[in-house]
Amino acid sequence: MMKSRKDEYTKHALLWACCILFINLLSKAFFYTDAPFTLDESFTFYFSKFSVKEIIQELIRGNNPPLYEIFMHFWTEIFGDFIWVLRLPSLLFTALFPALWYLIVRKVESHKIALFVSLVFSFLQAQWLFSQEMRAYAMAFFLISASIFVLGFKWKYNVHLILSAILLALAVYTHYFSIFALPLAYWFIIKKSSIKNSVSSIGIFSIVFGILLVPVVLIVVGRIFDSENVLWGIKPNWKQLYGQFNIAFNYRLWYALALVLLGFVFNDIRRSLRLQKLYPEKWRWDVFFLFVYVGIYFVLFIISQFRPVFIAKYLSFVFLGIIPLACILLGKIFTKSNKGIYFLVAIFAIFLSGLKWVSNTEYNPRRVVRVMDEYLSENLDVTILVYPSWYQYSIAYHKGYYDLTPYQINGALVFDNIYCLDDGFQAKDKVQESSAILYIDAGEEFLDGNHPIRDILLKEKRLLRYEQIDNQVQTWYFEN
């Protein structure tokens, strides 16, 4: 019995997806435990130790929803808390992510275009960062991709639409900014058939998705009207409109654009561009949704003038739409000629050249703890102050306090004469009580836009010396 072309296509696509998965696993596994365990990872580690009920109660008041911490709660109970275990889910999710995107794009475009999109996603800095940290981003991106992948099927009773809506809702319960994947889901539904045949599918998908998101909407609305509960970060300047784009493309945006422009010097590539104009139905929705995502990008910048959210990690959810749509449009033009293929290979090589194989090397929490321990051993009458208070989780982890809950960490550090501050009022009390102070500044300027704690200390105490520990942490030594 002869196999249908559809069966052959499925086998071919799955084989390539497996190759992409293998490449991602092999390359990322070499580096995923090398980056220092710090900042939000430490927060996730300790909060996942709560019971499920406590995780939900605590995290709905913060910046991220609780699904990832709940997942890691059970993961660590089963597999333990070695660093390679803690980051293993992120490694697996980021390896599956570009493989799924090969299959997604292959449903609506050629093999060459699908391969280009998946390889670009494989070696973008954001995905490497997500593979090297115990954070919700890798899981959110995997769930988004799985949601869109499921839309590629057509099952009875619209099961594929319902399942896709559930997966995308789970992504939002992992990270609120996953909501920006919604236009991408609509794009894929329309691309698979047509706008006329997609209306009912979009309607069913949207209704199920909307119902599932009611609890999230209530939480987010409550946060918006809570003046004390704001996102971290400082107001972005106009340079960041370009800067965040450059970051998203491995700091190689201008080089890639230069290569694209250079490609149009050749007649066959220009001819391919002219041919695209004759068939707008093949690319009009790619362009439309690309403009939708660029519009979201600018809207977020404007919102950030009042409530800062224009942060590279948050914007990665916007670039999840921009990157594949831009790559598809580029592929439509450049894959039609031999010279164009070489240019796509060169563009990919440009992105690859900007990749930092180990992310977050600018942080050094182990050294921060070592400096603190050395200073405590040399000075009996000394107080260590830490600001912001959430850096306590990084300190506790690198001190080896693995079995503590978040409620117990502060007491354990106070026992070591380490005080984590929430504001300047707490700093004033400690200044008057102590003759010598080591101040760990782990992000005053980022959080407040100025240096309130340091200014209090400089006013009350004599500065002995200052030391930059890493890209974020500074230590200030004071005495009477």
N, C-alpha and C positions, 0 to 999 in steps of 0.2 A: 504493500500500500504506500503510495507516494505521500510524502509530508507536504503540508501546505507551506506557502511562502511565509505566512504569518508565524508558523511554528519555527521555521528557520530563523526568522527575524528575532523571535524571542530567545532562542538559544544563542544567537550571535550577540545580542544585547546583554544577556546575562553573563556571558563569558567575558565581555569587556568590563562589565560592572565588577565582576570578581577580580579581574586584573587591577582595576583602580583601587578596590578595597585592599588588596594585597600590598600594593605600592604604598598606600597610606599607612597601613599597619606597620610595615617594615621600616619605613623612613621615620615615622613619628615615635615608634617604640624606643629608638636609640636615644631619644632626648627627653622623654616625657617626665622623668624623675630628676632631671638635672637642675631645673629652676628652683630657687628657694621657696620654701613653704611659708607664705606670709600673707598679711593683710586680710582680704576677704576669705581666703582659703581657711585661715585659722578660725574666723568667725563661723564659717560653714561647718568646720570640724566639730567645734564645741556645741553649736546649736543642734546639730544632728544627734547629739547625745540625749537630748530631751525626749520625753515620751511624745507620741504623735500629737496628743491633745495639746501639750505645752508648745510644741513646734508651731502649730497653727495659731495658738493664742499670741505667741511672741512675734512671729514673722508677719502677720497681717498688719502689724503696726509699723513695719519697716519698708524698705525700698523694694523688696522682692517677695513674691508669693512663696508658699511653703513646700511645693511639691518636690523639689529637688532634695531638700533637707529630709523630707519624709523617706524618699527613696534611699538616701545615704544612711539614714537611721537603720534600716533593715539590712542594707549592704554591709555596713561595718559590723553589725551583730553576727552576720553569717561568716564574713571573710576576714575580719580583723581590721586594724588601723595602721598597717605599714604604709609608707608613702606610696609605694607602687600599687597597693590595693586601693588607696583613696583616690588615686588619679586614673585607675584603670577604666572606669566607666567613661570618663572624658575621652580617653584614647580611643575606645571602641566607637563612641558616638561620632567623633570627628573623622574617623576612618570610614564609617558608613555614610556620612553626609555627602561627600563628592560622588560616591558610587551611586547613591540614590539620584543625585542630580544628573548623572549620565543617563539613567533610565528615564528620568522626567523629560529631559530635552530630546532624547531619542524618540519619544512618542510623537513629537511635533516637528522635529527638524532632522537633518542628516546626521550620520555617524560622526563625520568630521567636526561639525559644530558641537555636538554633544560631548565629544572628547575634549575639545578646546575648553568648554565651560567647566567640565569636571577637573581638568588639570589645573586651571586657574584657581578654582576653589581649593584644590588639594594643597597648594603652596602659598596661599595668602597668609599674611602674618596673623590676622585675627584667628584663623582656624588653628594655627600652631600654638598661639597663646591659650586657646580654649582647651587644647589637648594636654597642656602642661599645668593645669590647675584644677583643683577640686571646687568647681563652681558650676552654676546652673546653665551657663551659656551653651556648652556642648550639647547638653540634653535638650534644651529648647530648640536649637537648630536642627537636631536630629528629628524631633517630633514634627517640626514644621515641614521638613523635607518628606517625612513619611506620610504626612497628611496630603501633600500635593501629589506624591507618588500614587497613593490610593485612588486619587481622582482619575488616574489614567485607565482604570478599569470601568466596566459597566456591568454591575451585578443586578440581580432581580430586586424589586421593591426598593430601589435606590439605596441599597445597603452601603455601597461605596461612598455616597454623599454623606450618609449619617456617620460612618466610620471616620471619614476625613474630617468632618466637623468636630468629632470627639477628640481626635488627635491634635487638631489645631487648638482646641480649648485646653487640652492638657499642656500644650506649649505655653499658653497664656498663664496657666496656673504655675508654670515653671519660671517664667519671666514676663512681666506685664507688657514689655515692648514687643513681644511676639505678635501682638495685635497687628503690627505693620506688615505681617505676611498675608493679610486678607486680600489686598489687591492682587498679589501674586497668585492666590488660589483662583480668583476670578479670571485672571489672564489665562491660566491653564485650561479652565473649563471652556472658555471661548475659543481658544486655539484648537482644542480637540475637535470642535464641531463648527459652530458659527454662532454669532450673536443671537440669531433667531431661534436656534435650537437649544441655546444655553440658558434662556430666561428662567425656565422652570427649574433647571438644575441649580442655578444660582439662588433661586428663591428657597428651595428646600434646604440647601446647604446653609444659607444665611439664617433661616428660622431656627434650625437645630443649634447652630453655633451661638446665636443670640440668647436662646434659652439657657444654654450651659454657662454662659458668661454673666448671668444676673448677679451671682454672689460677688464676682470680681468688680462689676460696675458699682455695686454698693460700697465696697471697700475703697475703691479709687475715688469716688465722689466724696466720701468721708475724709479722705486724706487731702483732697484739693481744698476743702474748706477748713482744714485744721492748720492754722497759721504757724504752729510750732513744729509741724511735721513736713519738712521740705526736703527735696533731693539735694545731695551734696554736690559741691562744685561751685565754680565762680562764673560770672557772666562772660560769655565768649566775645572776642573782638572779631572784626571783619576778616582778619587774616585767617581765621580758623575755617571760614567758608571754603577756602582752597586747601588749608592744612589738613582738615579731616579727610578730604578726598585723597590727598597725597598719602596719608597714613593708610587708608583703606587699600591702596594699590601698592603696598610695600615701599612707599617713598619713591616710586618710579613713574608717577603719573605723566610728567612732562616728557620723559624719554619714550614712553609708550605712544603718546600723542604725536611726537615727532616722527616715529616710525610709521604711524598710520598715514600722516600727511605725505611722507616720502613715498609710500606705496602708490599714491595717486599720480605719481610721475609716470608710471607705466601704463601704456595704452590698454592692455587687457584688463587691468584692474579698474580703470576708468570706464571701460566698456561694461564691465560687470555692474558698476554703480548705475549706469544708464539703463541697463536691463531691469534693475530693481524698480525703477520708476514706472515700468510698463505693467507691473503686477503688484499694485499697492495692497491688495487683499492678503498678500503673503507676509507683509511686515507692518501694516498699519497698527495692529494691536500691540506689537512689540514697542513701537514708538510711543503710542498712547500711554501705556503703563509705565514706560521709562520716564515720561514727563510727569506722571502721577507721583513717582518716587522722588524725582528731583524736587517737585513741589513740596512733598512732605519734608524733605531735607531743609528747605528754606523756611518752612513754617516752624519747624523745631528750633531753628536758629532764632527766629523772632520770639518764640515762647521763652527761650533761654535768656532773653534780656530781662525777664521777670522771675522765672523759675528755672534755674539752670538745669538743662538735660542734654546739652550739646556736648556729649562725652563720647569718645571713640567707641567704647564697648556698647553703649546704647545705640549709637548710629549704625553699628554692624547689622542691626535688624533692617535698617533702611537700605544699606548696601546689599543685603540679601536679594533685594529687588533690582537694584541698579546694575550690579555686576553681571548676572546672567543675561539680562535683557540687552545690555551694551555688547556683551560678547556674542550673543546671537546675531545682532544686527551687523557686527563686524564680520562674523563668520559668513553671513549670507553674501557679502561682497567679496571677501578674500578667498573663500574656498572654491570659487568658480574658476580660478586660474592657478597654474603651478607656482608662479611668482608669489601669488597671494598666500599660498600655504607656507612658503618660506618666511613671509612677513609675520604670520601668526606664530610660527615657531620662535621667531626672534622676539616678538612681544612677550611670549611666555618666558623666554630666557631672561628678558629684562626684569620681569616680576620676580623670577627666581633669584636673580642676583641681589635683590634687596631684602631677602628673607633672613631674619635672625633665627638661627636654628634653635637656640635656647632663649626663651622669652624671659622678661623680668629679671635680667641679670643685674639691673641697676639697684636691686634691693638686697640687703644683707642683714636680715634679722638675727642671724647667729652672732655676727660681730657686735650688734647692739647689746645682746644679752651678755656677751663676753666682757664688753666695756663696763656694763653695770656691775657684774660680779667682781671684776678687778677693783673697781672703785669702792665697793662695799667692803672688800677685804682689807683695803688700805686705810679706810676712814671709818672709825667706829661711830662717830657722831655725824652721820650724814643722812640726808633724806633724798630719795630719788623721786622726781615728779615726772609724770608722763602725760602728754596731751597730743591728740584726743584720747579719750578713755578706751575707745575700741581697739587701740594698739595693744591693750592688755592681752588680747587673745594670741597675738604673735609672740609676745614675751612668754606667756604661759606655755605655749607649745614648745618653744625652743629651750625652756627651762626643764622640759620633760614632764609637765603636769598633765599627762594625757587623760587621766581618769577623772578629772574634775568636771563639774558642770559649770555653765556660765555664772551661776549664782555663787559658786565657791571660789572662783578665780580671784576676785577682788580681795577676799579675806586672806588667801594664800600669799598674795603679793604684799599686802599690808604687813603680814608677819615678817616679810623680808625687807620691810621699810621702803616699799615701793608703792607710791600713791598715784592712781590714775585719775586725772581731773576731767570734769565736765565743763568747768568754766573758771573765770578769773577769781571768783570769790573764794573757791577752795584753795587756789594758789596763795592768796593773801594770808590765810590762816597758817599754812605750812611755812611760809617765808618767815613769819615771826617766831615760829617754834624751833627752827633749825639754824645751826651755825654754818653748815655747809650743805650745798644743794647741787645735785646733778640733774639737769633738766633735759629730758628727751622730747624734742620737738618732732613729732611724727606727722606733721601736716597742718600746722596753724594757718599758713597762708592759703592753702587749698580750701580749708574749711571755712575760714573767717574773712579771707581777703586781706588780713593784716596779721599782727603778732601780739595779741592781747596778753598772753601769759608771759612771754619773754619780756615785754615792756614793763610789766609789774616787777619782775625779777631784777631787771637792769636798774630800776628805780630804787629798789630796797637793798640790793646786795652788790658786792664788788665782783666784777667778772674776772675770773682767772684765765680761762682760755675757752676756745670754741673749736669744735671739730665736726666736719661733715662726714657722717658714717656711710651713707649711701645717697642715692638720688632723692630720697624722701626725708630721711632721718638726720637731724642735727643734734649734737650734744653741747650743752652749755654748762660750764663749771663755775659755781659761785661760792663765795664765803663772806662772812661779816667783814 
